[in-house]
Amino acid sequence: MVESYSFLNIKVHHFDLYRLCDAEELEYLAIRDLLTADFIALVEWPQKGSPNLPSADVLIAFEHQSIGRSVSVQALSVPGQVLAKALLTALSGSNLIGQS
């Protein structure tokens, strides 16, 4: 399943790969056409698309807590550091816990 959005003139693609049986099925989702320059891909269940997905710049993990959820943000590249910092700044005012 793929949902595409436009946010501040940046293309955002949300991939939910839970039902993917084989990484080759990404071709049926037209992944090469979607992953162009200046995009953000949000991928749930990325291990199901490996190795046919590009390397991640940021890893975002949600975890259930006794009350609510927490989120961790980890930069995996130089561009990811910029995005992770922006995410952590945005999360600092919430009840979520951000880490880098």
Solvent accessible surface area in square Angstrom, and as a share of the most:
residue,aa,sasa,rsa
1,M,125,0.56
2,V,41,0.23
3,E,75,0.33
4,S,62,0.40
5,Y,120,0.46
6,S,89,0.58
7,F,127,0.53
8,L,141,0.70
9,N,152,0.78
10,I,64,0.32
11,K,114,0.48
12,V,18,0.10
13,H,7,0.03
14,H,45,0.20
15,F,0,0.00
16,D,37,0.19
17,L,2,0.01
18,Y,113,0.43
19,R,203,0.74
20,L,18,0.09
21,C,123,0.73
22,D,74,0.38
23,A,16,0.13
24,E,108,0.48
25,E,52,0.24
26,L,1,0.00
27,E,79,0.35
28,Y,192,0.73
29,L,48,0.24
30,A,45,0.35
31,I,6,0.03
32,R,184,0.67
33,D,108,0.56
34,L,40,0.20
35,L,37,0.18
36,T,65,0.38
37,A,90,0.69
38,D,122,0.63
39,F,63,0.26
40,I,54,0.27
41,A,36,0.28
42,L,83,0.41
43,V,46,0.26
44,E,77,0.35
45,W,106,0.37
46,P,62,0.39
47,Q,115,0.51
48,K,72,0.31
49,G,0,0.00
50,S,65,0.42
51,P,119,0.75
52,N,54,0.28
53,L,37,0.18
54,P,80,0.50
55,S,109,0.70
56,A,56,0.43
57,D,66,0.34
58,V,24,0.14
59,L,87,0.43
60,I,64,0.32
61,A,47,0.36
62,F,135,0.56
63,E,113,0.51
64,H,141,0.63
65,Q,76,0.34
66,S,121,0.78
67,I,160,0.81
68,G,51,0.49
69,R,139,0.51
70,S,14,0.09
71,V,6,0.03
72,S,38,0.24
73,V,2,0.01
74,Q,89,0.40
75,A,32,0.25
76,L,88,0.44
77,S,35,0.23
78,V,113,0.65
79,P,89,0.56
80,G,0,0.00
81,Q,108,0.48
82,V,110,0.63
83,L,65,0.32
84,A,3,0.02
85,K,149,0.63
86,A,57,0.44
87,L,52,0.26
88,L,40,0.20
89,T,95,0.55
90,A,79,0.61
91,L,32,0.16
92,S,92,0.59
93,G,78,0.75
94,S,54,0.35
95,N,143,0.73
96,L,52,0.26
97,I,100,0.51
98,G,34,0.33
99,Q,109,0.48
100,S,107,0.69
